[in-house]
Amino acid sequence: MNSREAKLEAFGRLLDIMDTLREECPWDRKQTLETLRHLTIEETYELADAIEGNDLQEIKKELGDLMLHMVFYSKIGSEKGAFDVADVLNTVCEKLIHRHPHIYGDVEANTEEEVKANWEAIKLKEKGTSSVLQGVPRGLPALVKAIRIGDKARGAGFDWDKPEDVWGKIKEELAEFEESQLSQNQKDIEGEFGDLLFSLINFARLSEIDPELALERTNKKFIFRFSYMERKAKESGKSLSIMSLDEMEELWVEAKTLSKD
């Protein structure tokens, strides 16, 4: 692993390259905070894919891309006279020190739950807000937002003790969702479906299951099996659209034997 000096040298090299690109490259010179935003989101998802695949070399590459974006934003901030990369790094350092008084101060926090509760209390005081839920970004995807809402509520002491405790709520919401079908009111049906999903996500959170990751793995599993069906159908001179359900089920079962995970 590189020494601290080598790491600092590499970071300095990235800063120098960014300065050059910002001055000499037409594309880099044109970018703004707004134009980089969607690219950063895309890079974040690419990093998530690499992590899900446990591809360490790809993780290294995607982390580099994200670090480039952080330097890029800092460069633009510097040009606006608002902040530079040193301000960004010093700000996060100060935040970490302030929010870890059990490490850098005299506060007692011996468990993960105590650390989280203390973190949320400090955040409320810093931001001058009245609700821990105000710290959940509005732009988060709904599934991720549901996880963060549950985490925030738990930090304030409002949560189930263990996953099994959520089962009653799941059954209750499932019954209400089934009942909503009778109303044929789409708004009510969607509302009850959302409540059911929220309960399932809370069960996942307490079970230390990442529902986003779990669903993505299921997506990939379905894609593999469906693609297998399409390929086998084509090999037999057919297409899925003209096959019977029994024929497709047979191919689906074959695909399942090839993808047990």
ABEGO torsion letter per residue (X at the ends): XBBAAAAAAAAAAAAAAAAAAAAABAAAAABBAAAAAAAAAAAAAAAAAAAAAGBAAAAAAAAAAAAAAAAAAAAAAAAAGABBAAAAAAAAAAAAAAABAAAABABBBABAAAAAAAAAAAAAAAAGBABAAAABBAABBAAAAAAAAAAAAAAAGBBBABAAAAAAAAAAAAAAAAAAAAAGBAAAAAAAAAAAAAAAAAAAAAAGBBAAAAAAAAAAAAAAAAAAAAAAAAAAGBBAAABBAAAAAAAAAAAAAABAX
